[in-house]
């Protein structure tokens, strides 16, 4: 899978400041914040009805790159699981 250089740069940048997060959605948000809108189309969108995330092949490749760089395997959690994790 070919991943645009700008996305790879952003992944490296996010790796530089994220410590031990293993939540795919949080990492995805940080990556998306730093890339131009025309590159965002490679990423999946939420299901319009359930609001749940689904991984596409591109995202699976990004997750693999993240694991190679950090040793952390990112997890795709359900919306309910994410709400339980990030209660303030």
JOWO-V282844 format. One record per backbone hydrogen bond with DSSP energy under -1.0 kcal/mol. CO is the residue of the C=O (numbers start at 0). NH is the residue of the N-H. Records with the same first field share a line. If there is no record, write none. Layout:
CO->NH ; NH
This chain:
3->7
4->8
5->9
6->10
7->11
8->12
9->13
10->14
11->15
13->16 ; 17
21->74
22->26
23->27
24->28
25->29
26->30
27->31
28->32
30->33
31->34
35->38
38->41
39->42
46->50
51->46
55->59
56->60
57->61
58->62
59->63
60->64
61->65
62->66
63->67
64->68
65->69
66->70
74->23
77->81
78->82
79->83
80->84
81->85
